[in-house]
Amino acid sequence: MLILTLALVQGAFAFPWVANVQGVDSSILKRSALLERDTPDCPFNPNHQPAAPVTSKYPYNNAKDGKPGNGKGGYLVPAPGDTAHEFRKPNPKTDIRGPCPGLNAAANHGFLARDGITTYNELVDAQQNLYNVGYDLANLLAIAGVGLDGDLVGTGKLSIGCDATSRTASTGNLLADELGLNGHNHFEADASLTRNDYFLADGDNYRWNATLFTQMLEYCQGNCNLEALSKYREARYQQSLADNGNFFFGPGSLLLYGAASFLYELMPTAGGIADEATMMSFFGADKVNGEYVWNGGERIPPNWRARVEPYDNNKVGIQIVEMYLMNPVLFGGNVGRNNFNGLNFGAYIKDGKLNTDLGDNALCLVYQALTGGFPSQLGQLINLPVALVNAMTAKIAPMAENIGCPLNHNSGSSVSGG
């Protein structure tokens, strides 16, 4: 729970220190925000249709309207005869897709709106009905996604890919542009499993990369399990560290480990493993003459069953810690090539190293930072918009109150020399 919730700080925390460190071309960072704003080639569907609802005939986990479902998996997805949730390849002119293969697959099967403009409740329902994600984790991921990249305060909408602010924002919204999940260092981050770093690909941090997908499956050797993905995560970190002069690995980057665990916890059919065929299906890949090629559509494998037990905050937190500690790396970022600066974050990260002895109490600092503010290295107070903080607080508070988190905001963050 602690580690995953750190991800929610990423949007406010990633760039403030990097942009102000001597030797960094901060105009690049500012330019990235402008490039992402109001994406001109973002697909547009003039006839938006919401996600196909679950029904009494095809109930899945019976999750509706953002409420808890049954929490019992093991069922076939799609259910035999359920044409509303059949696979349909997305139309590149009308259907938005982004960096998350699990959400892309959900949209391709109608568990999310097929045009990629989804809502908070759709996200919570889809995670439960399709993947048997626990209600707490489904909400936490929806809070992070909609809160950092969409409109949590007004419409509750999110683009699962490019900036579609005109369709996700409420009239007169005060949250500025809503970049969608493609927005760099909000929910998306450097050193992805199969996507480029933003600054290494002219802003293309969302398309499937055949070279990276091939590398991942070479590490997996037929089973993308905990051990294989821990090694691959460390390898991707080292690649980005060496090649990306603007590389950043902050607290929110731990979400990458959670996302990696989805490959073996959520994607295999119930009781199965994360084998090559499963990865190819969920990542939208075919194999032609021994090489992987993009086929245009992530999909649920044939005869696939959802995991039996819900995958909740506790389970994903355990996997994140185990995966990280197998091959630990430093937190911080490059301020130009070959100039890494370690990160300090209260009692949790010191000189780039994660303190693993704090237990769930470490959640308190994260909760305080998210619901209040914290200074950057230059003494500047980093604040999310008040309305957004209030909305996040209302949704996260029940998850934190069991460990007695106080609401005082007196822990700071800084950068150590590298």
C-alpha positions as CSV (number, residue, x, y, z in Angstrom):
1,M,0.0,0.0,0.0
2,L,2.8,2.4,1.0
3,I,4.9,1.9,-2.2
4,L,2.0,2.0,-4.6
5,T,0.6,5.2,-3.1
6,L,3.9,6.9,-3.6
7,A,3.0,6.9,-7.3
8,L,0.4,9.6,-6.7
9,V,3.1,12.1,-5.8
10,Q,4.9,11.8,-9.2
11,G,3.0,14.4,-11.1
12,A,3.8,17.2,-8.7
13,F,7.3,16.0,-7.8
14,A,9.0,15.0,-11.1
15,F,10.1,18.2,-12.8
16,P,10.4,20.9,-10.1
17,W,13.9,20.0,-9.0
18,V,15.2,18.9,-12.4
19,A,14.1,22.1,-14.1
20,N,16.0,24.3,-11.6
21,V,19.3,22.4,-11.3
22,Q,22.3,24.1,-12.9
23,G,23.2,22.6,-16.2
24,V,19.7,21.4,-17.1
25,D,18.0,22.9,-20.2
26,S,14.7,23.6,-18.5
27,S,13.3,24.9,-21.8
28,I,13.2,21.2,-22.9
29,L,10.9,20.4,-20.0
30,K,8.7,23.3,-20.6
31,R,8.6,22.6,-24.3
32,S,7.5,19.0,-23.6
33,A,4.4,20.4,-21.8
34,L,3.6,22.5,-24.8
35,L,4.1,19.7,-27.2
36,E,1.7,17.5,-25.2
37,R,-1.0,20.2,-25.0
38,D,-4.1,19.8,-27.2
39,T,-2.5,17.0,-29.3
40,P,-3.5,17.9,-32.9
41,D,-3.6,14.3,-34.1
42,C,-5.6,12.9,-31.2
43,P,-8.3,10.6,-32.5
44,F,-11.8,12.1,-32.3
45,N,-15.1,10.2,-32.1
46,P,-18.2,12.5,-32.6
47,N,-20.5,9.8,-31.3
48,H,-19.0,8.8,-28.0
49,Q,-20.5,5.7,-26.4
50,P,-19.8,4.6,-22.8
51,A,-18.5,1.2,-21.9
52,A,-20.8,-1.7,-22.4
53,P,-22.4,-2.5,-19.0
54,V,-22.4,-5.8,-17.3
55,T,-25.9,-7.5,-17.2
56,S,-27.7,-10.2,-15.3
57,K,-27.0,-12.5,-18.2
58,Y,-23.3,-11.6,-18.3
59,P,-22.5,-10.3,-14.8
60,Y,-18.7,-10.9,-14.6
61,N,-17.8,-9.5,-11.1
62,N,-21.1,-7.5,-11.1
63,A,-19.2,-4.3,-10.5
64,K,-21.3,-1.3,-11.5
65,D,-21.3,2.5,-11.0
66,G,-17.9,2.5,-9.3
67,K,-19.1,0.3,-6.5
68,P,-17.6,-3.0,-5.2
69,G,-18.2,-6.1,-7.2
70,N,-18.4,-9.7,-6.0
71,G,-14.7,-10.1,-5.7
72,K,-14.9,-13.6,-7.2
73,G,-13.1,-14.5,-10.4
74,G,-12.5,-17.6,-12.4
75,Y,-15.1,-16.8,-15.1
76,L,-14.6,-16.7,-18.8
77,V,-13.9,-13.3,-20.4
78,P,-15.6,-12.5,-22.7
79,A,-18.5,-14.7,-21.6
80,P,-19.8,-17.0,-24.4
81,G,-22.4,-15.1,-26.4
82,D,-21.5,-11.7,-24.9
83,T,-21.0,-9.8,-28.2
84,A,-21.0,-6.4,-26.3
85,H,-17.6,-7.4,-25.0
86,E,-16.1,-9.0,-28.0
87,F,-12.8,-7.8,-29.4
88,R,-13.0,-5.0,-32.0
89,K,-9.8,-3.6,-33.4
90,P,-9.6,0.2,-32.6
91,N,-10.1,2.7,-35.4
92,P,-7.0,5.0,-35.4
93,K,-9.2,7.9,-36.5
94,T,-11.7,7.7,-33.7
95,D,-10.3,5.5,-30.9
96,I,-7.6,6.7,-28.5
97,R,-5.1,4.2,-27.2
98,G,-2.1,4.8,-25.0
99,P,0.8,3.4,-23.0
100,C,-1.1,0.9,-20.9
101,P,-1.8,-2.5,-22.6
102,G,-4.2,-3.6,-19.9
103,L,-6.4,-0.5,-20.4
104,N,-6.1,-0.7,-24.2
105,A,-7.3,-4.3,-24.1
106,A,-10.2,-3.3,-21.8
107,A,-11.2,-0.6,-24.4
108,N,-10.9,-3.0,-27.3
109,H,-13.3,-5.3,-25.5
110,G,-15.8,-2.6,-24.4
111,F,-15.1,-2.8,-20.7
112,L,-14.0,0.8,-21.1
113,A,-15.5,3.2,-23.7
114,R,-14.1,2.0,-27.0
115,D,-13.1,5.5,-28.1
116,G,-10.7,5.7,-25.1
117,I,-12.5,8.6,-23.3
118,T,-13.4,6.9,-20.0
119,T,-14.6,7.8,-16.6
120,Y,-13.5,7.2,-13.0
121,N,-16.4,4.7,-12.5
122,E,-15.7,2.9,-15.7
123,L,-12.1,2.4,-14.7
124,V,-13.1,1.0,-11.3
125,D,-15.7,-1.3,-12.8
126,A,-13.6,-2.5,-15.7
127,Q,-10.6,-3.4,-13.5
128,Q,-12.9,-5.5,-11.3
129,N,-15.0,-7.1,-14.0
130,L,-12.2,-7.9,-16.5
131,Y,-9.2,-8.6,-14.3
132,N,-10.6,-9.2,-10.8
133,V,-8.6,-6.3,-9.4
134,G,-9.5,-5.6,-5.8
135,Y,-11.9,-2.7,-5.1
136,D,-9.2,-0.8,-3.2
137,L,-6.5,-1.1,-5.9
138,A,-9.0,-0.3,-8.6
139,N,-9.9,2.9,-6.9
140,L,-6.2,3.8,-6.1
141,L,-5.3,3.4,-9.8
142,A,-8.3,5.4,-10.9
143,I,-7.4,8.2,-8.5
144,A,-3.9,8.3,-9.8
145,G,-4.9,8.2,-13.5
146,V,-7.9,10.5,-13.4
147,G,-6.3,12.8,-10.7
148,L,-3.0,13.3,-12.5
149,D,-4.1,13.1,-16.1
150,G,-7.8,13.8,-16.3
151,D,-10.6,15.7,-14.5
152,L,-11.2,14.2,-11.1
153,V,-12.9,17.3,-9.8
154,G,-15.4,17.9,-12.5
155,T,-16.3,15.3,-15.2
156,G,-14.4,12.4,-13.8
157,K,-13.1,11.7,-17.3
158,L,-9.8,10.6,-18.6
159,S,-8.2,9.9,-22.0
160,I,-6.3,6.6,-21.9
161,G,-3.8,8.1,-24.3
162,C,-3.4,11.6,-25.9
163,D,-4.5,15.0,-24.7
164,A,-8.3,15.3,-25.3
165,T,-8.9,18.1,-22.9
166,S,-11.9,19.4,-24.9
167,R,-13.6,16.1,-24.2
168,T,-12.5,15.3,-20.7
169,A,-12.6,18.7,-19.0
170,S,-15.6,20.4,-17.5
171,T,-16.6,23.9,-18.6
172,G,-14.4,26.5,-16.8
173,N,-12.2,23.8,-15.3
174,L,-9.3,25.2,-13.3
175,L,-6.9,22.2,-13.7
176,A,-5.4,23.4,-17.0
177,D,-4.7,20.9,-19.7
178,E,-5.5,17.2,-19.1
179,L,-2.8,15.4,-20.9
180,G,-4.2,11.9,-20.8
181,L,-2.1,8.9,-19.8
182,N,0.5,9.9,-22.4
183,G,1.4,12.9,-20.2
184,H,5.1,12.4,-19.3
185,N,6.0,11.9,-15.6
186,H,2.4,12.1,-14.5
187,F,1.3,8.5,-14.5
188,E,3.6,7.4,-17.4
189,A,7.3,7.4,-16.5
190,D,10.8,6.7,-17.9
191,A,12.2,3.1,-18.2
192,S,8.9,1.5,-19.3
193,L,8.8,-2.2,-20.2
194,T,7.8,-1.7,-23.8
195,R,7.6,2.1,-24.4
196,N,10.3,4.7,-25.2
197,D,11.4,7.4,-22.8
198,Y,9.7,10.6,-23.8
199,F,13.0,12.5,-24.5
200,L,14.5,9.6,-26.5
201,A,11.7,9.4,-29.1
202,D,10.6,13.0,-29.8
203,G,7.7,12.6,-27.3
204,D,6.6,9.1,-28.4
205,N,6.3,7.5,-25.0
206,Y,3.1,5.6,-25.7
207,R,3.6,3.4,-28.8
208,W,4.6,-0.3,-28.6
209,N,8.3,-0.7,-29.3
210,A,9.3,-4.0,-31.0
211,T,12.9,-3.8,-29.8
212,L,11.8,-3.4,-26.1
213,F,9.1,-6.0,-26.4
214,T,11.7,-8.5,-27.8
215,Q,14.2,-7.6,-25.0
216,M,11.5,-8.2,-22.4
217,L,10.6,-11.7,-23.7
218,E,14.3,-12.6,-23.9
219,Y,14.6,-11.9,-20.2
220,C,11.4,-13.8,-19.6
221,Q,12.5,-17.0,-21.4
222,G,8.9,-18.3,-21.7
223,N,7.6,-17.0,-18.4
224,C,7.4,-13.3,-17.4
225,N,7.5,-13.9,-13.7
226,L,8.7,-11.9,-10.7
227,E,12.3,-12.8,-11.1
228,A,12.5,-12.2,-14.8
229,L,10.7,-8.9,-14.7
230,S,12.8,-7.7,-11.7
231,K,15.9,-8.2,-13.8
232,Y,14.4,-6.6,-16.9
233,R,13.2,-3.6,-14.8
234,E,16.7,-3.0,-13.6
235,A,18.0,-3.4,-17.2
236,R,15.6,-0.8,-18.4
237,Y,16.6,1.6,-15.6
238,Q,20.3,1.2,-16.6
239,Q,19.4,1.8,-20.3
240,S,17.5,5.0,-19.5
241,L,20.1,6.2,-17.1
242,A,22.9,5.8,-19.7
243,D,21.0,7.2,-22.7
244,N,18.5,9.8,-21.4
245,G,20.0,13.1,-20.2
246,N,16.6,14.0,-18.7
247,F,16.0,10.6,-17.1
248,F,13.9,10.7,-13.9
249,F,13.2,8.0,-11.4
250,G,11.1,9.4,-8.6
251,P,8.9,7.8,-5.9
252,G,6.1,7.4,-8.5
253,S,8.3,5.3,-10.6
254,L,7.7,2.5,-8.2
255,L,4.4,2.2,-10.0
256,L,6.4,0.7,-12.8
257,Y,7.0,-2.3,-10.6
258,G,3.3,-2.6,-9.8
259,A,2.5,-2.4,-13.5
260,A,5.1,-5.1,-14.2
261,S,3.5,-7.4,-11.7
262,F,0.2,-7.1,-13.7
263,L,1.9,-9.2,-16.4
264,Y,2.1,-12.3,-14.2
265,E,-0.7,-11.5,-11.7
266,L,-3.5,-10.2,-14.0
267,M,-2.8,-11.2,-17.6
268,P,-2.4,-15.0,-17.4
269,T,-5.6,-17.1,-17.4
270,A,-6.6,-18.2,-14.0
271,G,-3.9,-20.7,-12.8
272,G,-1.7,-20.0,-15.8
273,I,1.6,-18.3,-16.4
274,A,2.7,-15.2,-18.3
275,D,3.9,-17.1,-21.4
276,E,4.8,-15.8,-24.8
277,A,1.3,-16.3,-26.3
278,T,-0.3,-14.4,-23.4
279,M,2.1,-11.5,-23.6
280,M,1.7,-11.3,-27.4
281,S,-2.1,-11.2,-27.1
282,F,-2.2,-8.5,-24.3
283,F,0.5,-6.4,-26.0
284,G,-0.9,-6.6,-29.5
285,A,1.9,-8.5,-31.1
286,D,2.2,-11.1,-33.8
287,K,5.3,-13.1,-34.8
288,V,6.4,-13.0,-38.4
289,N,9.5,-14.8,-39.6
290,G,10.7,-15.0,-36.0
291,E,10.2,-11.3,-35.3
292,Y,7.5,-9.5,-33.3
293,V,5.3,-7.0,-35.1
294,W,2.5,-4.8,-34.0
295,N,-0.9,-6.0,-35.0
296,G,-3.0,-2.9,-34.0
297,G,-5.0,-4.3,-31.1
298,E,-4.4,-5.6,-27.6
299,R,-6.8,-8.4,-26.8
300,I,-7.8,-11.0,-24.2
301,P,-6.5,-14.4,-25.2
302,P,-8.9,-17.2,-26.3
303,N,-10.6,-19.2,-23.5
304,W,-9.3,-16.8,-20.9
305,R,-10.5,-16.7,-17.3
306,A,-10.0,-13.9,-14.8
307,R,-7.8,-14.6,-11.7
308,V,-9.7,-16.3,-8.9
309,E,-8.8,-14.0,-5.9
310,P,-8.8,-10.2,-6.2
311,Y,-5.5,-8.5,-6.7
312,D,-5.6,-5.8,-4.0
313,N,-3.4,-3.1,-2.5
314,N,-1.7,-5.4,-0.1
315,K,-0.9,-8.0,-2.8
316,V,0.5,-5.5,-5.3
317,G,2.5,-3.7,-2.5
318,I,4.2,-7.0,-1.6
319,Q,5.1,-7.6,-5.3
320,I,6.4,-4.1,-5.8
321,V,8.7,-4.4,-2.8
322,E,9.9,-7.9,-3.7
323,M,10.6,-6.9,-7.3
324,Y,12.4,-3.7,-6.4
325,L,14.6,-5.3,-3.7
326,M,15.7,-8.2,-5.9
327,N,17.5,-5.6,-8.1
328,P,17.4,-2.2,-6.3
329,V,18.2,1.0,-8.1
330,L,18.7,4.6,-7.0
331,F,16.0,7.2,-6.9
332,G,16.8,10.5,-8.6
333,G,17.5,11.8,-12.1
334,N,20.0,13.0,-14.7
335,V,20.8,16.6,-15.0
336,G,22.4,16.1,-18.3
337,R,24.3,13.1,-19.6
338,N,26.4,11.3,-17.0
339,N,25.3,13.6,-14.2
340,F,23.0,11.7,-11.9
341,N,21.6,13.4,-8.7
342,G,20.2,11.2,-5.9
343,L,16.9,12.0,-4.4
344,N,16.0,12.7,-0.8
345,F,12.4,12.3,0.3
346,G,11.8,12.7,4.0
347,A,12.7,9.5,5.9
348,Y,11.8,7.3,3.0
349,I,14.6,8.0,0.5
350,K,18.1,9.1,1.4
351,D,20.7,9.8,-1.2
352,G,18.6,7.9,-3.7
353,K,18.2,4.8,-1.5
354,L,14.9,3.5,-0.3
355,N,14.4,3.0,3.4
356,T,12.8,-0.4,3.6
357,D,12.4,-0.4,7.4
358,L,9.5,2.0,7.8
359,G,6.6,-0.3,7.2
360,D,3.1,1.1,6.6
361,N,3.9,4.2,8.7
362,A,5.7,5.6,5.6
363,L,2.3,6.0,4.0
364,C,1.7,8.9,6.4
365,L,4.3,11.2,4.8
366,V,3.0,10.3,1.3
367,Y,-0.5,11.1,2.4
368,Q,0.7,14.4,3.9
369,A,2.5,15.4,0.8
370,L,-0.4,14.5,-1.4
371,T,-3.0,16.4,0.6
372,G,-0.8,19.4,1.4
373,G,2.5,20.3,-0.1
374,F,6.2,20.0,0.3
375,P,9.3,22.0,-0.5
376,S,11.5,21.3,-3.4
377,Q,15.3,21.7,-3.1
378,L,15.1,25.4,-3.7
379,G,12.6,26.0,-1.0
380,Q,9.7,26.3,-3.3
381,L,6.4,24.9,-2.1
382,I,4.9,22.4,-4.6
383,N,1.1,22.4,-4.5
384,L,-1.6,20.6,-6.4
385,P,-4.7,22.7,-7.1
386,V,-6.8,22.9,-3.9
387,A,-9.9,21.4,-5.6
388,L,-7.9,18.4,-6.8
389,V,-6.2,17.9,-3.4
390,N,-9.6,17.9,-1.7
391,A,-11.0,15.4,-4.2
392,M,-8.0,13.1,-3.8
393,T,-8.1,13.5,0.0
394,A,-11.8,12.5,0.1
395,K,-11.0,9.3,-1.9
396,I,-7.7,8.3,-0.3
397,A,-8.6,9.1,3.3
398,P,-10.4,5.8,4.0
399,M,-7.3,3.9,2.7
400,A,-5.0,5.8,5.1
401,E,-7.1,6.3,8.2
402,N,-6.6,2.7,9.5
403,I,-2.9,3.5,10.2
404,G,-3.7,6.8,11.8
405,C,-2.0,9.3,9.5
406,P,-1.9,12.8,10.9
407,L,-2.4,15.7,8.6
408,N,0.6,17.9,9.2
409,H,2.9,18.8,6.3
410,N,6.4,19.3,7.6
411,S,8.5,16.8,5.7
412,G,10.7,18.0,2.9
413,S,12.4,16.7,-0.2
414,S,15.6,17.6,-1.9
415,V,18.3,16.5,-4.2
416,S,21.8,15.4,-3.3
417,G,24.8,16.0,-5.5
418,G,25.6,13.2,-8.0
